[in-house]
Each structure stands twice: as structure tokens, then as C-alpha cells.
């Protein structure tokens, strides 16, 4: 029943937007790896890494919420 389902457009307007954010997450993960071995070289380096991690976490939570709700919309359709 449509009236009892979640409006996933509140999270992402389209699946393309969802996949675009997934691609951003991949890029962010690669950028985080660039801090390996030099994160403590300066306070700026530490701050930038931590800031990137916070933004990455927000993106991952949004992706997870959308994917979970999308999956639970119709669990009979595997």
C-alpha cells in the first residue's frame, strides 16, 4: 500500500543522486588514505582528516538510511 510506504524522495530525489553520493564516498575513502603516515605532522593535517571523517560519516548514514528503508519497502521482492 502506497500510503504506508516511506517517501524516500525526502532522502534522495532519485537513484542517480544515491549512486552519485556512493561515488563521493569512494573518493573520500581514497582521500582519507592519503593521511596515512602523516596525520600527526601538523594540526592542520589532523583537523583536515577529522573533518573529512565527519563528512564521510554523514554521507554513510544517509546512504545506509536510504538503502535500509528501500530494502524494507517490499521484502517479498528479492
C-alpha positions, 0 to 999 in steps of 0.5 A: 500500500502506497500510503504506508510506504516511506517517501524516500524522495525526502532522502534522495530525489532519485537513484542517480543522486544515491549512486552519485553520493556512493561515488563521493564516498569512494573518493573520500575513502581514497582521500582519507588514505592519503593521511596515512603516515602523516596525520600527526605532522601538523594540526592542520593535517589532523583537523583536515582528516577529522573533518573529512571523517565527519563528512564521510560519516554523514554521507554513510548514514544517509546512504545506509538510511536510504538503502535500509528503508528501500530494502524494507519497502517490499521484502517479498521482492528479492 
